[in-house]
Amino acid sequence: MRRVAFAFWLVLASGSAGVGQEGGVDCVALYADLANQFPVSLEQCEPKEVGFTLETCEPPTSFEASSVTTHIILALDASGSMAGSAGSLSKMEAAKREAKTFLGDVHKDVDVGLMVYGHKGSNKPEGKAESCAATEMVHDFDSSRRKLGETIDALRPVGYTPLAGALEEAGRLIAALPEGKEGESPVPVVYLISDGEETCDGDPVAAAKALIEAGVKTTVNTIGFAVDAETEAQLQAIAEAGGGSYYPAEDANALQRQLNAIKEAEDSGHRYRYCVEQNVGKIGVATHNEIIRITGCFQKNGPARAQSGINKFLREAKRDSRPEAACAGEVNLMMSRDLRPKFRWLSERTKVLNDQAQADIAAYRATTGFAAD
């Protein structure tokens, strides 16, 4: 190593670095030779156009990004009339079966809750007060879906039908929902299943309207399970006041079809969001890969390599007591002057790439209906 360094010094002393009249080393010429030996060559590192191929994402019919459901409350009627027949099963058994399937299978990104109403007291006058006061979230949003079956199986049809009370309780639960991880507002949806009209002297239409006017973006939908015309009219009015839809289900099979259709509609919005986010990720990954490429090129050909090489030469000159060691201070000043702006090369290019990625993502999101997070 010393022979190599000495040979390099001989080259410098022979005239390439320049020697002063008094025999001192020409520091400017020394630095010029060192810069030539350890060049900064970043032309091949310049960023290339980032390319990516996006999947085609089909939005649901009448899609609105702000309407993708975050929480579902399934409010289940446990009044005494649910003990009535719905084919080979009682209405209660059929509703429980379909509730388990619906809540268990709905998209994993939706927090599901099961509310039951009229499940205490009895459908006799002496049990009315207790029954009408009975609205309970028996499966909370943060409970494991694996516990749904056990919770639903324990339900029995016993009491009156406090539709207004159920909607009022849903309103309290919805008002307490926190914002999402990214600060987005929750989008809860209520699905109320009943086989009868309000029997607890409440006003469920007013309760549904009040829930909507409370300021939280929500929707109240109703499912009439083998109902008469009068009950159907009330359930339709509740859904209209709650900004939702009424789904008729004349028997157990119809209830199954309706809940399956509802689940598919709920899931389609989440599938579309997932597809969009996958595409956003592809833009980000392609940009990241290009940043990795230019970073590696910068490390191999950039100022850090030149600085390391020059510093090594100066350390060896000092160690060997060669005359070039006297130029260390001046060479370092010249090196700092020349290399400082080149050290900014990577951060400047990275910023350009990231800014372009953000612009591409924003432009893509604008075509999907989703605002930028």
Stockholm file with secondary structure:
# STOCKHOLM 1.0

chainA/1-373         MRRVAFAFWLVLASGSAGVGQEGGVDCVALYADLANQFPVSLEQCEPKEVGFTLETCEPPTSFEASSVTTHIILALDASGSMAGSAGSLSKMEAAKREAKTFLGDVHKDVDVGLMVYGHKGSNKPEGKAESCAATEMVHDFDSSRRKLGETIDALRPVGYTPLAGALEEAGRLIAALPEGKEGESPVPVVYLISDGEETCDGDPVAAAKALIEAGVKTTVNTIGFAVDAETEAQLQAIAEAGGGSYYPAEDANALQRQLNAIKEAEDSGHRYRYCVEQNVGKIGVATHNEIIRITGCFQKNGPARAQSGINKFLREAKRDSRPEAACAGEVNLMMSRDLRPKFRWLSERTKVLNDQAQADIAAYRATTGFAAD
#=GR chainA/1-373 SS CHHHHHHHHHHIIIIISCBCTTSCBCHHHHHHHHHHHSCCCCGGGSCCCCCCCCCCCCCCTTCCGGGCCSEEEEEEECBGGGGSEETTEEHHHHHHHHHHHHHHHSCTTSEEEEEEESCSSCSSGGGHHHHHTCEEEEECTTSCGGGHHHHHHTCCCCBCCCHHHHHHHHHHHHHTCCCCTTSCCCCEEEEEEESSCCCSSCCHHHHHHHHHTTSSCCEEEEEEESCCHHHHHHHHHHHHHTEEEEEEECSHHHHHHHHHHHHHHHHHHHHHHHHHHHHHHHHHHHHHHHHHHHHHHHHHHSHHHHHHHHHHHHHHHHHTTCGGGGGHHHHHHHHHHHHHHHHTHHHHHHHHHHHHHHHHHHHHHHHHTCCCC
#=GC SS_cons         CHHHHHHHHHHIIIIISCBCTTSCBCHHHHHHHHHHHSCCCCGGGSCCCCCCCCCCCCCCTTCCGGGCCSEEEEEEECBGGGGSEETTEEHHHHHHHHHHHHHHHSCTTSEEEEEEESCSSCSSGGGHHHHHTCEEEEECTTSCGGGHHHHHHTCCCCBCCCHHHHHHHHHHHHHTCCCCTTSCCCCEEEEEEESSCCCSSCCHHHHHHHHHTTSSCCEEEEEEESCCHHHHHHHHHHHHHTEEEEEEECSHHHHHHHHHHHHHHHHHHHHHHHHHHHHHHHHHHHHHHHHHHHHHHHHHHSHHHHHHHHHHHHHHHHHTTCGGGGGHHHHHHHHHHHHHHHHTHHHHHHHHHHHHHHHHHHHHHHHHTCCCC
//
